[in-house]
Amino acid sequence: MSEPPGATVTLAEAPTTDEPAKALTAQRVLPLRRPGRWIVTAVVLVLVAQFVHGLVTNPFYQWDRWSYWFLRPTILDGLLITLQVTAYSAVLGLIGGILLALARLSKSPVLRAVSWTYVWALRSIPLIVVLIFLYNFSALYMTLSVGIPFGPAFFSFDESRLATDMVVAVIGLSLNEAAYAAEVVRGGILSVDQGQHEAAAALGLPKGYQFRRIVFPQALRSIIPNYVNQLIGLIKGTSLVFYVSLLDLFGSAQTMGSTYPGDIVPLLLVVTVWYLILTSVVSVVQFYVERYYARGATRSLPPTPLQKLRTGLTDLRARIRREAAV
């Protein structure tokens, strides 16, 4: 079959797209200019520089006295008590929160009412009031008994001997922490997709096994970030146990400040730095625990801080090379 005259296109006459594409790739892509962002960044950097300069150069902070007090045995003993109270209260508070959350989600109206009332009351009463009330509990009940309700007691014990300063502090913080942990755990359980409950029930799995192996592990993805925030608040809340005669980190610094009035500011800075260290350690642990429980929920795990730093340095070197090439 012959082609009509003038309809043929030779290879030499065919249009090519390589040259325009090369011209486009050779052009430098200019980023969008954002003057507002640069202005705000400059202002923030100036404020940060002024703050750091004042923190370092102001003689009122007495950094020499801060270094003297930072690792003193009195401060370290108070730090140990803070860690003990935090650990005991965190464990007991989480256990109590799980029990309260399960009671709140149960089908028993009595359990739901008791759990709701407990959470409502303990979230309404300030922590310092709870601690002082427990500290003076022996004035209301001098002896405690275990036995049949409204009947004979099997044995009794003196409440003032049992309720030491450590016990009062741990019980008070645990009761307060359980109220907040209950809402955290309940929210985490409710965040699990209803289809998971239905699939587990369709397999005929026992309720306890469903909760331990299917529901609760998935709920931890939501529980952990919120509960770690509660844990950080608990670390700072331990400073109130000084008012029940327990010398924690803050109490030790307060006592030393009364003995050495000229070192009040350095002692407060010592307490501040130690609290910053404790909360930073908890935040690092939170990141890796969240990363562990994120497996299967995201396509790729979030990068660690070291990976972020390595990626940032790689991008910076690549940008410098591009700038040098231009």
C-alpha positions as YAML, in Angstrom:
chain: A
units: angstrom
residues:
- id: 1
  name: MET
  ca: [0.00, 0.00, 0.00]
- id: 2
  name: SER
  ca: [1.49, 3.29, -1.13]
- id: 3
  name: GLU
  ca: [1.46, 6.31, 1.15]
- id: 4
  name: PRO
  ca: [0.08, 9.63, -0.12]
- id: 5
  name: PRO
  ca: [2.69, 12.11, -1.26]
- id: 6
  name: GLY
  ca: [3.96, 14.46, 1.41]
- id: 7
  name: ALA
  ca: [2.71, 12.25, 4.28]
- id: 8
  name: THR
  ca: [5.96, 10.56, 5.13]
- id: 9
  name: VAL
  ca: [8.09, 11.82, 8.02]
- id: 10
  name: THR
  ca: [11.71, 10.86, 8.09]
- id: 11
  name: LEU
  ca: [13.72, 10.23, 11.26]
- id: 12
  name: ALA
  ca: [15.69, 13.40, 10.68]
- id: 13
  name: GLU
  ca: [12.48, 15.40, 10.63]
- id: 14
  name: ALA
  ca: [10.95, 13.78, 13.77]
- id: 15
  name: PRO
  ca: [10.72, 16.20, 16.72]
- id: 16
  name: THR
  ca: [12.93, 15.39, 19.70]
- id: 17
  name: THR
  ca: [12.25, 16.19, 23.35]
- id: 18
  name: ASP
  ca: [15.70, 15.56, 24.79]
- id: 19
  name: GLU
  ca: [17.01, 19.09, 24.38]
- id: 20
  name: PRO
  ca: [14.09, 20.89, 26.16]
- id: 21
  name: ALA
  ca: [14.23, 18.31, 28.98]
- id: 22
  name: LYS
  ca: [17.96, 18.88, 29.43]
- id: 23
  name: ALA
  ca: [17.41, 22.62, 29.42]
- id: 24
  name: LEU
  ca: [14.76, 22.30, 32.16]
- id: 25
  name: THR
  ca: [16.90, 20.06, 34.36]
- id: 26
  name: ALA
  ca: [19.87, 22.38, 33.96]
- id: 27
  name: GLN
  ca: [17.90, 25.30, 35.39]
- id: 28
  name: ARG
  ca: [18.29, 25.95, 39.10]
- id: 29
  name: VAL
  ca: [15.09, 25.60, 41.14]
- id: 30
  name: LEU
  ca: [14.75, 28.54, 43.48]
- id: 31
  name: PRO
  ca: [12.96, 27.82, 46.77]
- id: 32
  name: LEU
  ca: [9.96, 29.90, 47.76]
- id: 33
  name: ARG
  ca: [11.10, 32.88, 49.79]
- id: 34
  name: ARG
  ca: [9.49, 33.20, 53.20]
- id: 35
  name: PRO
  ca: [10.62, 36.48, 54.78]
- id: 36
  name: GLY
  ca: [8.18, 36.17, 57.69]
- id: 37
  name: ARG
  ca: [9.70, 32.88, 58.78]
- id: 38
  name: TRP
  ca: [13.22, 34.33, 58.65]
- id: 39
  name: ILE
  ca: [12.18, 37.37, 60.69]
- id: 40
  name: VAL
  ca: [10.52, 35.25, 63.40]
- id: 41
  name: THR
  ca: [13.53, 32.91, 63.46]
- id: 42
  name: ALA
  ca: [15.91, 35.82, 63.90]
- id: 43
  name: VAL
  ca: [13.83, 37.27, 66.75]
- id: 44
  name: VAL
  ca: [13.69, 33.89, 68.52]
- id: 45
  name: LEU
  ca: [17.46, 33.40, 68.14]
- id: 46
  name: VAL
  ca: [18.13, 36.85, 69.61]
- id: 47
  name: LEU
  ca: [15.85, 36.12, 72.60]
- id: 48
  name: VAL
  ca: [17.48, 32.73, 73.18]
- id: 49
  name: ALA
  ca: [20.96, 34.28, 72.98]
- id: 50
  name: GLN
  ca: [19.99, 36.96, 75.50]
- id: 51
  name: PHE
  ca: [18.54, 34.34, 77.86]
- id: 52
  name: VAL
  ca: [21.64, 32.13, 77.69]
- id: 53
  name: HIS
  ca: [23.94, 35.14, 78.12]
- id: 54
  name: GLY
  ca: [22.06, 36.28, 81.21]
- id: 55
  name: LEU
  ca: [21.99, 32.75, 82.61]
- id: 56
  name: VAL
  ca: [25.74, 32.40, 82.28]
- id: 57
  name: THR
  ca: [26.92, 35.88, 83.22]
- id: 58
  name: ASN
  ca: [24.49, 36.83, 86.00]
- id: 59
  name: PRO
  ca: [26.42, 36.43, 89.30]
- id: 60
  name: PHE
  ca: [23.17, 36.03, 91.23]
- id: 61
  name: TYR
  ca: [22.88, 32.42, 90.00]
- id: 62
  name: GLN
  ca: [26.17, 31.50, 91.77]
- id: 63
  name: TRP
  ca: [27.14, 28.64, 89.49]
- id: 64
  name: ASP
  ca: [30.11, 27.80, 91.72]
- id: 65
  name: ARG
  ca: [27.73, 27.05, 94.57]
- id: 66
  name: TRP
  ca: [25.52, 25.11, 92.16]
- id: 67
  name: SER
  ca: [28.42, 22.80, 91.30]
- id: 68
  name: TYR
  ca: [29.10, 22.39, 95.01]
- id: 69
  name: TRP
  ca: [25.55, 21.31, 95.83]
- id: 70
  name: PHE
  ca: [24.75, 19.28, 92.71]
- id: 71
  name: LEU
  ca: [26.27, 15.97, 93.90]
- id: 72
  name: ARG
  ca: [26.15, 16.48, 97.65]
- id: 73
  name: PRO
  ca: [25.03, 13.36, 99.60]
- id: 74
  name: THR
  ca: [22.00, 15.22, 100.97]
- id: 75
  name: ILE
  ca: [20.75, 16.02, 97.46]
- id: 76
  name: LEU
  ca: [21.46, 12.50, 96.20]
- id: 77
  name: ASP
  ca: [19.59, 10.97, 99.15]
- id: 78
  name: GLY
  ca: [16.61, 13.15, 98.33]
- id: 79
  name: LEU
  ca: [16.89, 12.15, 94.67]
- id: 80
  name: LEU
  ca: [16.80, 8.47, 95.65]
- id: 81
  name: ILE
  ca: [13.63, 9.02, 97.68]
- id: 82
  name: THR
  ca: [12.07, 10.84, 94.72]
- id: 83
  name: LEU
  ca: [12.84, 7.90, 92.45]
- id: 84
  name: GLN
  ca: [11.45, 5.40, 94.95]
- id: 85
  name: VAL
  ca: [8.22, 7.31, 95.48]
- id: 86
  name: THR
  ca: [7.80, 7.80, 91.74]
- id: 87
  name: ALA
  ca: [8.39, 4.12, 90.93]
- id: 88
  name: TYR
  ca: [6.03, 2.78, 93.60]
- id: 89
  name: SER
  ca: [3.33, 5.31, 92.81]
- id: 90
  name: ALA
  ca: [3.59, 4.78, 89.05]
- id: 91
  name: VAL
  ca: [3.18, 0.99, 89.32]
- id: 92
  name: LEU
  ca: [0.38, 1.12, 91.89]
- id: 93
  name: GLY
  ca: [-1.34, 3.98, 90.08]
- id: 94
  name: LEU
  ca: [-1.28, 2.13, 86.76]
- id: 95
  name: ILE
  ca: [-2.65, -1.06, 88.34]
- id: 96
  name: GLY
  ca: [-5.39, 0.92, 90.04]
- id: 97
  name: GLY
  ca: [-6.12, 2.79, 86.81]
- id: 98
  name: ILE
  ca: [-6.52, -0.47, 84.86]
- id: 99
  name: LEU
  ca: [-8.92, -1.84, 87.48]
- id: 100
  name: LEU
  ca: [-10.92, 1.38, 87.53]
- id: 101
  name: ALA
  ca: [-11.07, 1.50, 83.73]
- id: 102
  name: LEU
  ca: [-12.32, -2.10, 83.56]
- id: 103
  name: ALA
  ca: [-14.91, -1.30, 86.22]
- id: 104
  name: ARG
  ca: [-16.00, 1.76, 84.26]
- id: 105
  name: LEU
  ca: [-16.41, -0.37, 81.10]
- id: 106
  name: SER
  ca: [-18.15, -3.26, 82.86]
- id: 107
  name: LYS
  ca: [-21.85, -4.03, 82.56]
- id: 108
  name: SER
  ca: [-22.37, -3.77, 86.31]
- id: 109
  name: PRO
  ca: [-24.05, -0.46, 87.20]
- id: 110
  name: VAL
  ca: [-22.56, -0.60, 90.71]
- id: 111
  name: LEU
  ca: [-18.99, -0.94, 89.42]
- id: 112
  name: ARG
  ca: [-19.53, 1.80, 86.86]
- id: 113
  name: ALA
  ca: [-20.97, 4.15, 89.49]
- id: 114
  name: VAL
  ca: [-18.18, 3.48, 92.01]
- id: 115
  name: SER
  ca: [-15.47, 3.91, 89.37]
- id: 116
  name: TRP
  ca: [-16.98, 7.13, 88.04]
- id: 117
  name: THR
  ca: [-17.38, 8.55, 91.57]
- id: 118
  name: TYR
  ca: [-13.78, 7.71, 92.47]
- id: 119
  name: VAL
  ca: [-12.39, 9.33, 89.33]
- id: 120
  name: TRP
  ca: [-14.60, 12.37, 89.78]
- id: 121
  name: ALA
  ca: [-13.62, 12.85, 93.43]
- id: 122
  name: LEU
  ca: [-9.87, 12.30, 93.11]
- id: 123
  name: ARG
  ca: [-9.59, 14.53, 90.04]
- id: 124
  name: SER
  ca: [-11.47, 17.28, 91.89]
- id: 125
  name: ILE
  ca: [-9.47, 17.24, 95.15]
- id: 126
  name: PRO
  ca: [-6.00, 18.85, 95.01]
- id: 127
  name: LEU
  ca: [-3.12, 16.45, 95.59]
- id: 128
  name: ILE
  ca: [-1.75, 18.45, 98.51]
- id: 129
  name: VAL
  ca: [-5.13, 18.10, 100.28]
- id: 130
  name: VAL
  ca: [-5.08, 14.32, 99.77]
- id: 131
  name: LEU
  ca: [-1.56, 14.05, 101.18]
- id: 132
  name: ILE
  ca: [-2.28, 16.19, 104.25]
- id: 133
  name: PHE
  ca: [-5.53, 14.33, 104.88]
- id: 134
  name: LEU
  ca: [-3.73, 10.96, 104.77]
- id: 135
  name: TYR
  ca: [-0.95, 12.33, 106.96]
- id: 136
  name: ASN
  ca: [-3.53, 13.12, 109.65]
- id: 137
  name: PHE
  ca: [-5.57, 9.96, 109.05]
- id: 138
  name: SER
  ca: [-4.58, 8.52, 112.43]
- id: 139
  name: ALA
  ca: [-6.52, 11.31, 114.13]
- id: 140
  name: LEU
  ca: [-9.72, 9.91, 112.57]
- id: 141
  name: TYR
  ca: [-8.97, 6.18, 112.83]
- id: 142
  name: MET
  ca: [-6.39, 5.26, 115.46]
- id: 143
  name: THR
  ca: [-6.71, 1.54, 114.76]
- id: 144
  name: LEU
  ca: [-7.64, -0.41, 111.64]
- id: 145
  name: SER
  ca: [-9.29, -3.83, 111.75]
- id: 146
  name: VAL
  ca: [-9.80, -6.68, 109.30]
- id: 147
  name: GLY
  ca: [-12.82, -8.91, 109.79]
- id: 148
  name: ILE
  ca: [-16.47, -9.43, 108.96]
- id: 149
  name: PRO
  ca: [-18.32, -6.19, 108.02]
- id: 150
  name: PHE
  ca: [-20.43, -5.01, 110.98]
- id: 151
  name: GLY
  ca: [-19.16, -8.08, 112.85]
- id: 152
  name: PRO
  ca: [-16.13, -9.28, 114.80]
- id: 153
  name: ALA
  ca: [-12.62, -8.32, 113.75]
- id: 154
  name: PHE
  ca: [-10.01, -10.96, 113.06]
- id: 155
  name: PHE
  ca: [-7.06, -8.72, 113.90]
- id: 156
  name: SER
  ca: [-6.32, -5.03, 114.42]
- id: 157
  name: PHE
  ca: [-3.23, -2.86, 114.10]
- id: 158
  name: ASP
  ca: [-2.15, 0.64, 115.00]
- id: 159
  name: GLU
  ca: [-2.53, 2.93, 112.01]
- id: 160
  name: SER
  ca: [0.17, 5.37, 113.16]
- id: 161
  name: ARG
  ca: [2.82, 2.59, 113.13]
- id: 162
  name: LEU
  ca: [1.88, 1.39, 109.68]
- id: 163
  name: ALA
  ca: [1.51, 4.79, 108.02]
- id: 164
  name: THR
  ca: [5.12, 5.95, 107.80]
- id: 165
  name: ASP
  ca: [6.01, 9.05, 105.81]
- id: 166
  name: MET
  ca: [6.97, 6.93, 102.79]
- id: 167
  name: VAL
  ca: [3.73, 4.91, 102.96]
- id: 168
  name: VAL
  ca: [1.60, 8.05, 103.23]
- id: 169
  name: ALA
  ca: [3.37, 9.65, 100.26]
- id: 170
  name: VAL
  ca: [3.09, 6.54, 98.06]
- id: 171
  name: ILE
  ca: [-0.58, 5.93, 98.93]
- id: 172
  name: GLY
  ca: [-1.52, 9.55, 98.34]
- id: 173
  name: LEU
  ca: [0.25, 9.79, 94.98]
- id: 174
  name: SER
  ca: [-1.05, 6.35, 93.92]
- id: 175
  name: LEU
  ca: [-4.65, 7.24, 94.70]
- id: 176
  name: ASN
  ca: [-4.36, 10.46, 92.75]
- id: 177
  name: GLU
  ca: [-2.50, 8.80, 89.86]
- id: 178
  name: ALA
  ca: [-5.02, 5.97, 89.58]
- id: 179
  name: ALA
  ca: [-7.83, 8.43, 88.88]
- id: 180
  name: TYR
  ca: [-6.00, 9.95, 85.90]
- id: 181
  name: ALA
  ca: [-4.59, 6.61, 84.72]
- id: 182
  name: ALA
  ca: [-8.12, 5.19, 84.65]
- id: 183
  name: GLU
  ca: [-9.19, 7.72, 82.03]
- id: 184
  name: VAL
  ca: [-6.01, 7.14, 80.02]
- id: 185
  name: VAL
  ca: [-6.51, 3.37, 80.01]
- id: 186
  name: ARG
  ca: [-10.23, 3.66, 79.27]
- id: 187
  name: GLY
  ca: [-9.53, 5.95, 76.32]
- id: 188
  name: GLY
  ca: [-6.91, 3.54, 75.00]
- id: 189
  name: ILE
  ca: [-9.29, 0.57, 75.22]
- id: 190
  name: LEU
  ca: [-12.05, 2.50, 73.47]
- id: 191
  name: SER
  ca: [-9.61, 3.44, 70.68]
- id: 192
  name: VAL
  ca: [-9.29, -0.21, 69.62]
- id: 193
  name: ASP
  ca: [-11.41, -0.89, 66.55]
- id: 194
  name: GLN
  ca: [-14.69, -2.60, 67.34]
- id: 195
  name: GLY
  ca: [-13.96, -5.14, 64.64]
- id: 196
  name: GLN
  ca: [-11.12, -6.52, 66.77]
- id: 197
  name: HIS
  ca: [-13.56, -7.25, 69.60]
- id: 198
  name: GLU
  ca: [-16.01, -8.87, 67.21]
- id: 199
  name: ALA
  ca: [-13.33, -11.01, 65.55]
- id: 200
  name: ALA
  ca: [-12.04, -12.22, 68.92]
- id: 201
  name: ALA
  ca: [-15.57, -13.03, 70.07]
- id: 202
  name: ALA
  ca: [-16.26, -14.87, 66.80]
- id: 203
  name: LEU
  ca: [-13.25, -17.10, 67.46]
- id: 204
  name: GLY
  ca: [-14.73, -18.06, 70.82]
- id: 205
  name: LEU
  ca: [-11.80, -16.69, 72.82]
- id: 206
  name: PRO
  ca: [-12.35, -16.14, 76.55]
- id: 207
  name: LYS
  ca: [-12.86, -12.55, 77.68]
- id: 208
  name: GLY
  ca: [-9.66, -12.49, 79.71]
- id: 209
  name: TYR
  ca: [-7.62, -13.82, 76.81]
- id: 210
  name: GLN
  ca: [-9.20, -11.27, 74.45]
- id: 211
  name: PHE
  ca: [-8.18, -8.44, 76.74]
- id: 212
  name: ARG
  ca: [-4.63, -9.66, 77.44]
- id: 213
  name: ARG
  ca: [-3.62, -10.76, 73.94]
- id: 214
  name: ILE
  ca: [-5.72, -8.70, 71.52]
- id: 215
  name: VAL
  ca: [-7.30, -5.59, 73.02]
- id: 216
  name: PHE
  ca: [-4.73, -4.36, 75.54]
- id: 217
  name: PRO
  ca: [-1.63, -4.67, 73.29]
- id: 218
  name: GLN
  ca: [-3.36, -2.52, 70.66]
- id: 219
  name: ALA
  ca: [-4.61, -0.09, 73.31]
- id: 220
  name: LEU
  ca: [-1.02, 0.44, 74.49]
- id: 221
  name: ARG
  ca: [-0.31, 2.47, 71.34]
- id: 222
  name: SER
  ca: [-2.69, 5.09, 72.67]
- id: 223
  name: ILE
  ca: [-2.10, 4.55, 76.39]
- id: 224
  name: ILE
  ca: [1.69, 4.89, 76.48]
- id: 225
  name: PRO
  ca: [2.09, 8.49, 75.20]
- id: 226
  name: ASN
  ca: [-0.65, 9.78, 77.51]
- id: 227
  name: TYR
  ca: [0.50, 7.81, 80.52]
- id: 228
  name: VAL
  ca: [4.11, 8.91, 80.10]
- id: 229
  name: ASN
  ca: [2.85, 12.49, 80.27]
- id: 230
  name: GLN
  ca: [1.14, 11.49, 83.51]
- id: 231
  name: LEU
  ca: [4.41, 9.94, 84.70]
- id: 232
  name: ILE
  ca: [6.28, 13.18, 84.05]
- id: 233
  name: GLY
  ca: [3.63, 15.00, 86.06]
- id: 234
  name: LEU
  ca: [4.04, 12.41, 88.80]
- id: 235
  name: ILE
  ca: [7.79, 13.03, 88.97]
- id: 236
  name: LYS
  ca: [7.14, 16.72, 89.52]
- id: 237
  name: GLY
  ca: [4.27, 15.97, 91.88]
- id: 238
  name: THR
  ca: [6.62, 14.17, 94.25]
- id: 239
  name: SER
  ca: [7.83, 17.62, 95.33]
- id: 240
  name: LEU
  ca: [4.65, 17.86, 97.43]
- id: 241
  name: VAL
  ca: [5.64, 14.97, 99.69]
- id: 242
  name: PHE
  ca: [7.84, 17.46, 101.54]
- id: 243
  name: TYR
  ca: [4.63, 18.61, 103.25]
- id: 244
  name: VAL
  ca: [4.19, 15.14, 104.82]
- id: 245
  name: SER
  ca: [7.71, 15.27, 106.32]
- id: 246
  name: LEU
  ca: [9.37, 13.18, 103.60]
- id: 247
  name: LEU
  ca: [12.65, 14.70, 102.44]
- id: 248
  name: ASP
  ca: [12.66, 14.07, 98.72]
- id: 249
  name: LEU
  ca: [14.75, 16.03, 96.21]
- id: 250
  name: PHE
  ca: [12.83, 19.26, 96.69]
- id: 251
  name: GLY
  ca: [12.54, 18.73, 100.44]
- id: 252
  name: SER
  ca: [16.28, 18.24, 100.80]
- id: 253
  name: ALA
  ca: [17.00, 21.41, 98.84]
- id: 254
  name: GLN
  ca: [14.40, 23.30, 100.89]
- id: 255
  name: THR
  ca: [15.98, 22.14, 104.13]
- id: 256
  name: MET
  ca: [19.46, 23.12, 102.98]
- id: 257
  name: GLY
  ca: [18.08, 26.47, 101.82]
- id: 258
  name: SER
  ca: [16.79, 27.13, 105.34]
- id: 259
  name: THR
  ca: [20.22, 26.31, 106.76]
- id: 260
  name: TYR
  ca: [22.14, 28.28, 104.10]
- id: 261
  name: PRO
  ca: [19.89, 31.22, 103.09]
- id: 262
  name: GLY
  ca: [22.50, 32.59, 100.68]
- id: 263
  name: ASP
  ca: [22.37, 29.42, 98.58]
- id: 264
  name: ILE
  ca: [18.62, 29.33, 97.91]
- id: 265
  name: VAL
  ca: [18.94, 30.16, 94.22]
- id: 266
  name: PRO
  ca: [21.75, 27.62, 93.52]
- id: 267
  name: LEU
  ca: [19.76, 24.96, 95.37]
- id: 268
  name: LEU
  ca: [16.67, 25.71, 93.29]
- id: 269
  name: LEU
  ca: [18.79, 25.43, 90.16]
- id: 270
  name: VAL
  ca: [20.11, 22.08, 91.38]
- id: 271
  name: VAL
  ca: [16.53, 20.82, 91.79]
- id: 272
  name: THR
  ca: [15.59, 22.20, 88.37]
- id: 273
  name: VAL
  ca: [18.47, 20.45, 86.61]
- id: 274
  name: TRP
  ca: [17.75, 17.13, 88.30]
- id: 275
  name: TYR
  ca: [14.07, 17.30, 87.34]
- id: 276
  name: LEU
  ca: [15.09, 18.12, 83.77]
- id: 277
  name: ILE
  ca: [17.37, 15.07, 83.72]
- id: 278
  name: LEU
  ca: [14.66, 12.77, 85.08]
- id: 279
  name: THR
  ca: [11.97, 13.95, 82.67]
- id: 280
  name: SER
  ca: [14.41, 13.78, 79.73]
- id: 281
  name: VAL
  ca: [15.25, 10.16, 80.53]
- id: 282
  name: VAL
  ca: [11.54, 9.30, 80.72]
- id: 283
  name: SER
  ca: [10.94, 11.05, 77.38]
- id: 284
  name: VAL
  ca: [13.70, 9.01, 75.70]
- id: 285
  name: VAL
  ca: [12.24, 5.78, 77.08]
- id: 286
  name: GLN
  ca: [8.80, 6.91, 75.87]
- id: 287
  name: PHE
  ca: [10.11, 7.39, 72.33]
- id: 288
  name: TYR
  ca: [11.57, 3.90, 72.06]
- id: 289
  name: VAL
  ca: [8.55, 2.24, 73.67]
- id: 290
  name: GLU
  ca: [6.23, 4.07, 71.27]
- id: 291
  name: ARG
  ca: [8.48, 3.02, 68.40]
- id: 292
  name: TYR
  ca: [8.28, -0.59, 69.53]
- id: 293
  name: TYR
  ca: [4.48, -0.62, 69.70]
- id: 294
  name: ALA
  ca: [4.21, 1.21, 66.36]
- id: 295
  name: ARG
  ca: [5.29, -1.96, 64.55]
- id: 296
  name: GLY
  ca: [2.50, -3.10, 62.28]
- id: 297
  name: ALA
  ca: [0.57, 0.15, 62.66]
- id: 298
  name: THR
  ca: [2.73, 2.22, 60.28]
- id: 299
  name: ARG
  ca: [4.47, 1.38, 57.02]
- id: 300
  name: SER
  ca: [7.85, 2.42, 58.38]
- id: 301
  name: LEU
  ca: [9.07, 3.01, 61.91]
- id: 302
  name: PRO
  ca: [9.80, 6.62, 62.89]
- id: 303
  name: PRO
  ca: [13.52, 7.44, 62.71]
- id: 304
  name: THR
  ca: [15.52, 7.60, 65.90]
- id: 305
  name: PRO
  ca: [17.21, 10.89, 66.91]
- id: 306
  name: LEU
  ca: [20.56, 9.50, 65.72]
- id: 307
  name: GLN
  ca: [19.05, 8.61, 62.35]
- id: 308
  name: LYS
  ca: [17.51, 12.08, 62.09]
- id: 309
  name: LEU
  ca: [20.91, 13.66, 62.84]
- id: 310
  name: ARG
  ca: [22.64, 11.48, 60.25]
- id: 311
  name: THR
  ca: [20.00, 12.33, 57.61]
- id: 312
  name: GLY
  ca: [20.27, 16.03, 58.42]
- id: 313
  name: LEU
  ca: [24.04, 16.01, 58.04]
- id: 314
  name: THR
  ca: [23.75, 14.13, 54.74]
- id: 315
  name: ASP
  ca: [21.23, 16.65, 53.40]
- id: 316
  name: LEU
  ca: [23.45, 19.53, 54.55]
- id: 317
  name: ARG
  ca: [26.50, 18.12, 52.77]
- id: 318
  name: ALA
  ca: [24.45, 17.57, 49.59]
- id: 319
  name: ARG
  ca: [23.19, 21.16, 49.72]
- id: 320
  name: ILE
  ca: [26.70, 22.51, 50.18]
- id: 321
  name: ARG
  ca: [27.89, 20.52, 47.17]
- id: 322
  name: ARG
  ca: [25.06, 21.84, 45.03]
- id: 323
  name: GLU
  ca: [25.83, 25.42, 46.09]
- id: 324
  name: ALA
  ca: [29.52, 24.90, 45.29]
- id: 325
  name: ALA
  ca: [28.70, 23.43, 41.89]
- id: 326
  name: VAL
  ca: [26.61, 26.44, 40.95]
...
